Amino acid sequence: MKSIKSPNAFDKYMKVIFHKMYLANVSNRLRELENPRDIDCQRWVWELVQNAKDSIAGNKEKTKVDIKIIVEGDSYKFSHNGSPFTMETLTALLYKFSEGKRNDAESTGRFGTGFLTTHSLSKTVKITSDLIDNEDSKISGFSVTMYREGEDKELLDGLEKTETSFEKFPDAFGWTTYEYIIKTESNKEAGKLGIQNFKDNIALVMLFCPEINSIELNDNGKIFSIDHINDSSENKNESEKFYKTLFKVNDNGEISKRIFLYCNVDEQNEQLTQKFGTERNLRICCALELDDNNNIVFKENIPYLFCSLPLVGSEEHKFPFFINSPDFEPDSERRYLLLDGKEINEKAGKISEPGINKMILLRVTKIYKDFLDYVCKMDIRKRYLLIRGINSIPQVNFFDSIWYEKNFISSMRDIIIEYPIVWNGKEHKKVTDIFIPIINSYDEENKKTKAYNYISELNNKNVPTFEESQIFGKIFGKMIQELNLKI
């Protein structure tokens, strides 16, 4: 029988199926963002920072990006001068599609579920940027407004409205700008929490993301900026493993300094190479914050886990120092590390996502030892803070507590007892060579002092200072009894 040629028989149904896929991709998350959690409100700024830095991933001609955030009343504008869009990346943004970071070691993953979090500010977003023509590489400007209000039919109407709003301009803008107009009290709260989280974490983001050249916040006329201080005499340490970086922070005229001591690992990794089918290195950066007097600085209620950007929501997962790895595999909401599961994907015969995270944490134990070597050598103070996070098991999602205690916590504890980290007023001593008084159970200060003095005399003054004894009790709790039993 002779076949009959006709227009593509599937064209009629492709758009219907495509619209159903779009709704399946965005509707549930958008519904959740009607009443966003605090974590969503804190994350939106990092999703936009991620898009800025990822725009230049793999671009050999542009290796740095500048970022500006401008808040004027109900308008929030986020701008960057990274690479222009291609039609592929613009389509991915408008229709919510992301390949994640599967095939690009430099990219954190663009325009996926994370970008939807920015709708905690507004479901309507005006985007102006540049578009590069794939055929002749000509760059022109464009504008498009994303409408993601409502559900089902209204969402599809918004998608059509988005498509018709697209305009091209003959000249390039040079900057990509996302503008959100807040409309509700919930939107206002999201804006406030996001800006505060930005201020809390941007110094570390600048440390872990060297591709960010500069970043400035203009919050209704109040200027916040952070600059990297380049000083080779301060930056490079004689050990070669460790470096010191300084940032000058200008918070509306109030100047402060942030100092970070850090260690980088960037080494070829066969397991990652096999998994991704291309040559890959394992990359880890661990950092401590110091003050002007060479004391370790510890801050409460901020993430100590970074996958280039902070894993907002992971604050309960405590560590002795900040740990960043762009090779970490977090959950889809970038809150937790995936640690629950087998290290090898049996079907593929390659390392699994939990396996990658476990591999990174095991490598961190070796960095921990290097840090302690350096801290003790350079007479850095408040070393007891380096016990933080190895005295308890966090109660977080996607977690394997048995593996974590046996392989990570146990290794870290075995390392820490070999180093002098407790100050007795004259010198630093190992935790196994000193008795730590348990005095925090007393409410009144004079009773704490009497208990401390009594225990000190009983142990021939082989105890930490009164101040450090209180801090040990506050931070380490029952672990003190375990340490005292080893004396």
Buried (B, 14 or more C-beta within 10 A) or exposed (E): EEEEEEEEEEEEEEEEEEBEEBBEBBBEBBEBBEEBEEBBBBBBBBBBBBBBBBBBBEEEEEEEBBBBBBBEEEBBBBBBBBBBBEEEBBEBBBBBBBEBBEEBBBBBBBBBBBBBBBBBBBBBBBBBBBBBEEEEEEBBBBBBBBBBBBEEEEBBEBBEBBEEBBEEEEEBBEBBBBBBBBBEEBBBBBBBBBBEBBBBBBBBBBBBBEBBEBBBBBBEEEEBBBBBEEEEEEEEBEEEBBBBBBBEBBBEEEEEEBBBBBBBBEEEBEBBBBBBEEEBEBBBBBBBBBEEEBBBEBEEEBBBBBBBBBBBBBBEBBBBBBBBBBBBBBBEBBBBBBBBBEBBBEEEEBBBBBBBBBBBBEBBBEBBBBBBBBBBEBEBBBBBBBBBBBBBEBEBEBBBBEBBEEBBBEBBBEBBBEBBBBBBEEEBBBBBEBBBBBBBEBEEEEEBEEBBBEBBEEBEEEBBBBEBBBBBBEBBEEBBEEBBEEE
